[in-house]
Amino acid sequence: MRTIDVNIPGREYKIYIEGGLLGRCASILGPIVKGRKAAVITDTNVAPLYYEEMERQLSAAGASPFKVVVEAGENSKSLSVFERVCGEIMENDFSRADCVVALGGGVVGDLAGFAASTILRGVTLVQVPTTLLSQVDSSVGGKTAVNLSCGKNLVGTFYQPSAVIIDMDTLSTLPQREMACGMAEIIKYAAIRDKEMGERLLDGDYELADIVARCCEIKAEIVVNDERDTGERMLLNFGHTIGHAVENYYGYGTLSHGAAVAIGMCIMTEYAEKMGYTKKGTLDIIKALNEKYGLPTGCGHRAELAGAAGHDKKRKGDSLSIVLVREMGDGYYMKVNKSALEDIVRG
Ligand SMILES: NC(=O)c1ccc[n+]([C@@H]2O[C@H](COP(=O)([O-])OP(=O)(O)OC[C@H]3O[C@@H](n4cnc5c(N)ncnc54)[C@H](O)[C@@H]3O)[C@@H](O)[C@H]2O)c1
């Protein structure tokens, strides 16, 4: 089993990674959940696949589990679903000594994390991520959130889990489109922090569990240095600023989030190479990685997209931080004028 330590002072925890771990995680859960109620928040796709095993392991660990199911999909990250979930949990005579388990992808993880951080002013949280994206990104680092109708992730907290349990075998049921979303984040980690991982991804010579572990390690390092997202953590936004503009322009759902991030990484690197900020040839590597993992390398309508990015009403202030790479494995960020984003996207 691979384990990664997340050493945030006073809130240290471990990430456990192994194929089949869900079926034998009782010993990890024991010290955290023994003698407590465990509200397992999950969704309509994941519950039939993995709830029964989760329940078995929690019971074996000495907890009393019960299930709270939300509709699969981003719409469940809402205040109304949050209220319903909290209500269901409290109807089970939940106390501050009890705990919440997030069993699912990033939607469940963000919603359950937000619930755990606010119910009775905060209860213990365990993350059991079941999508590649949530395994390498959203389950680690403690950002929780729900969406408002005017924007994504606008209400939330920083709240660290007590453990993250990653069973690689849960990916066997994950649709290809969702796998590609996770791969986009993995390519991002290679671009900002690990050139050698990028090479292995291109060769195809690796075990996915090692890649997931390396991504968790990178995220843990970054989060320990900058939990509140005021500096280094911004590196994790590589491809995302333009990715959000792409998603907005094409309409959420038309293009997956991962595809939009993949396009964002390419547009940003194309600009940075042209400006001499990025070593020539880096764009070719990022494009080759995207192609290998079924992700796009660009999109049309760049002038219209530029206009939309420039007129994003949610962007406040005159400047914004953009993330670039000097070369593969070496990410950095800089502040630019808001209008620069329009030029970057226009190309
Ligand atoms: N907190 C953070 O730091 C952070 C970081 C990145 C993304 N996010 C958030 O994560 C969310 C996206 O997460 P996601 O991509 O995991 O989406 P998701 O949770 O919607 O999962 C994608 C789909 O896969 C299904 N699914 C999950 N596990 C499965 C499995 N093992 N087998 C079959 N189907 C399965 C889900 O039911 C859903 O339909 C967004 O809301 C985003 O804002 C948060």
The ligand as a MOL file (V3000), in Angstrom:
LIG
                    3D

  0  0  0     0  0            999 V3000
M  V30 BEGIN CTAB
M  V30 COUNTS 44 48 0 0 0
M  V30 BEGIN ATOM
M  V30 1 N -12.2720 20.5390 -3.5240 0
M  V30 2 C -11.3770 20.6530 -4.4650 0
M  V30 3 O -10.1990 20.9510 -4.2310 0
M  V30 4 C -11.7770 20.3590 -5.8850 0
M  V30 5 C -10.8010 20.2170 -6.8780 0
M  V30 6 C -11.2050 19.8610 -8.1570 0
M  V30 7 C -12.5510 19.6850 -8.4450 0
M  V30 8 N -13.4730 19.8600 -7.4560 0 CHG=1
M  V30 9 C -14.8990 19.6380 -7.7150 0
M  V30 10 O -15.0780 18.2810 -8.0560 0
M  V30 11 C -16.2730 18.1540 -8.8240 0
M  V30 12 C -16.0200 17.2120 -9.9690 0
M  V30 13 O -15.6450 15.9650 -9.4490 0
M  V30 14 P -15.7630 14.6350 -10.3240 0
M  V30 15 O -15.1400 14.8710 -11.6290 0
M  V30 16 O -15.3090 13.5290 -9.4630 0 CHG=-1
M  V30 17 O -17.3330 14.5630 -10.6360 0
M  V30 18 P -18.5590 13.7460 -9.9790 0
M  V30 19 O -18.4600 13.6470 -8.5280 0
M  V30 20 O -19.7810 14.3680 -10.5570 0
M  V30 21 O -18.3610 12.2840 -10.6030 0
M  V30 22 C -18.4820 12.1080 -12.0020 0
M  V30 23 C -19.5070 11.0320 -12.3230 0
M  V30 24 O -18.9610 9.7490 -12.0340 0
M  V30 25 C -19.8600 8.9970 -11.1910 0
M  V30 26 N -19.0020 8.1200 -10.4060 0
M  V30 27 C -18.2100 8.4450 -9.3600 0
M  V30 28 N -17.4460 7.3970 -9.0110 0
M  V30 29 C -17.7850 6.3760 -9.8440 0
M  V30 30 C -17.3140 5.0470 -9.9940 0
M  V30 31 N -16.3000 4.5750 -9.2740 0
M  V30 32 N -17.8960 4.2760 -10.9400 0
M  V30 33 C -18.8870 4.7890 -11.7380 0
M  V30 34 N -19.3380 6.0350 -11.6630 0
M  V30 35 C -18.7900 6.8290 -10.7260 0
M  V30 36 C -20.6190 10.0500 -10.4430 0
M  V30 37 O -21.8470 9.5490 -9.9760 0
M  V30 38 C -20.7970 11.1280 -11.5240 0
M  V30 39 O -21.8680 10.7800 -12.3660 0
M  V30 40 C -16.6600 19.5610 -9.2570 0
M  V30 41 O -17.7810 19.9780 -8.5320 0
M  V30 42 C -15.4600 20.3930 -8.8960 0
M  V30 43 O -15.8030 21.7200 -8.5550 0
M  V30 44 C -13.1110 20.1760 -6.1960 0
M  V30 END ATOM
M  V30 BEGIN BOND
M  V30 1 1 1 2
M  V30 2 2 2 3
M  V30 3 1 2 4
M  V30 4 1 4 5
M  V30 5 2 4 44
M  V30 6 2 5 6
M  V30 7 1 6 7
M  V30 8 2 7 8
M  V30 9 1 8 9
M  V30 10 1 8 44
M  V30 11 1 9 10
M  V30 12 1 9 42
M  V30 13 1 10 11
M  V30 14 1 11 12
M  V30 15 1 11 40
M  V30 16 1 12 13
M  V30 17 1 13 14
M  V30 18 2 14 15
M  V30 19 1 14 16
M  V30 20 1 14 17
M  V30 21 1 17 18
M  V30 22 2 18 19
M  V30 23 1 18 20
M  V30 24 1 18 21
M  V30 25 1 21 22
M  V30 26 1 22 23
M  V30 27 1 23 24
M  V30 28 1 23 38
M  V30 29 1 24 25
M  V30 30 1 25 26
M  V30 31 1 25 36
M  V30 32 1 26 27
M  V30 33 1 26 35
M  V30 34 2 27 28
M  V30 35 1 28 29
M  V30 36 1 29 30
M  V30 37 2 29 35
M  V30 38 1 30 31
M  V30 39 2 30 32
M  V30 40 1 32 33
M  V30 41 2 33 34
M  V30 42 1 34 35
M  V30 43 1 36 37
M  V30 44 1 36 38
M  V30 45 1 38 39
M  V30 46 1 40 41
M  V30 47 1 40 42
M  V30 48 1 42 43
M  V30 END BOND
M  V30 END CTAB
M  END
